[in-house]
Amino acid sequence: MIPMIDLKKQFSEIKGEIFEALTEILESAQYILGPKALELEQKIARYHGVPEAIGVASGTDALHLALEALGIGEGDEVITTPFTFFATAEAIFYTGARPVFVDIEQDTMNIDPARIEEKITARTKAIMPVHIFGQPADMDAICGIAKKHNLLIIEDCAQSFGAEIRGKKTGSFGDAGCFSFYPSKNLGAFGDAGMALLQDRSVADEIRQLRNHGSKGAYRHEKIGFNSRLDEMQAGILLVKFKRIDEYNEKRRKRAALYNEFLSDSVTKPVERPGMKHVYHQYTLRSAKRDEMQKVLRDNDISSVVYYPIPLHLQEAVSFLGYKQGDFPVAEEAAKKVLSLPIYPELPKEAVKEIAAIINNV
Ligand SMILES: Cc1ncc(COP(=O)(O)O)c(C=O)c1O
């Protein structure tokens, strides 16, 4: 059996350090917003070259609280991609704002900057690009548009920890960069966790307040907030894995290079534009025969997943927005053709070869 990601193998390699970190936290009895959470925030802020990082309970909360703290709310519009995980849009809805979708680029499957300006209205407050599958969106173009129209940028970096554009990390381009540490992410906790990176200290303080019941401390509540604090034990686990994140990402990139080498050109492979560093949260090919490929892989005990079979504009939950089939043809075609293959730092080279051979056969 070849899984999509082998977290058991990864755990077995770092078990000693994880138990040490957890024992220290358990003995300290500081389980919420303790020194490990603070250390993780500081290290991740420094890694990205941004002044502020705030640990929260999930990637969805990071997006929601960043939007909220940046002043987005009722009546506002946020431009984003329809080809992403549902949480991107959910976070926008939580604030009372609405997502406005823009079709994706054919090659990267990220939001297409060339189509953003036609969707800007007087209500548009922000652009929320998603670095899908670990591939950076075209931040040069997106930042240019945001500047021209005075819009905020909230980057959804749930899948792109460590990805770069000319050496600058995703999450450091926008007003906010939001990360998920869901267990299967490139940097994954052993439960839910997330983090928001902020350029502005006062907005960062606002998120600190929002994540903690709207309080700056001492049981005074200046706002109605949320309970969304980064768990200390998750922070301890993430510190152990954070030390290895560059190595993990390099190993993912090596496996992606092997897929590129072994897979025939009859499938569309992920691209990596010049200057961009893709961290392959997923290795996602496209083929008209993907259902057949998935079936044969399953018959051979090999996992594969369709991320994502239904673009957000066609999801039942948002039917009230009035979008219809045909509105975003590039995203709709991607949804019909994408197939994500197993990729993780410990994936053996022979497994990549075997998977590629099965796919080439189809
Ligand atoms: C693109 C994207 N955005 C947001 C999220 C939400 O993150 P979380 O599951 O940590 O809430 C995820 C991950 O699941 C994601 O893949």
The ligand as a MOL file (V3000), in Angstrom:
LIG
                    3D

  0  0  0     0  0            999 V3000
M  V30 BEGIN CTAB
M  V30 COUNTS 16 16 0 0 0
M  V30 BEGIN ATOM
M  V30 1 C -6.1340 26.2050 0.5120 0
M  V30 2 C -6.5870 25.9870 1.9160 0
M  V30 3 N -7.1120 27.0060 2.6060 0
M  V30 4 C -7.4980 26.8700 3.8870 0
M  V30 5 C -7.3840 25.6540 4.5490 0
M  V30 6 C -7.9050 25.5520 5.9400 0
M  V30 7 O -6.9750 25.1450 6.8740 0
M  V30 8 P -7.4290 24.3520 8.1900 0
M  V30 9 O -7.8590 22.9930 7.7650 0
M  V30 10 O -6.2000 24.3370 9.0320 0
M  V30 11 O -8.5190 25.1320 8.8190 0
M  V30 12 C -6.8160 24.5720 3.8670 0
M  V30 13 C -6.5780 23.2800 4.5100 0
M  V30 14 O -7.1940 22.4390 4.8860 0
M  V30 15 C -6.4320 24.7340 2.5230 0
M  V30 16 O -5.9090 23.7070 1.8250 0
M  V30 END ATOM
M  V30 BEGIN BOND
M  V30 1 1 1 2
M  V30 2 1 2 3
M  V30 3 2 2 15
M  V30 4 2 3 4
M  V30 5 1 4 5
M  V30 6 1 5 6
M  V30 7 2 5 12
M  V30 8 1 6 7
M  V30 9 1 7 8
M  V30 10 2 8 9
M  V30 11 1 8 10
M  V30 12 1 8 11
M  V30 13 1 12 13
M  V30 14 1 12 15
M  V30 15 2 13 14
M  V30 16 1 15 16
M  V30 END BOND
M  V30 END CTAB
M  END
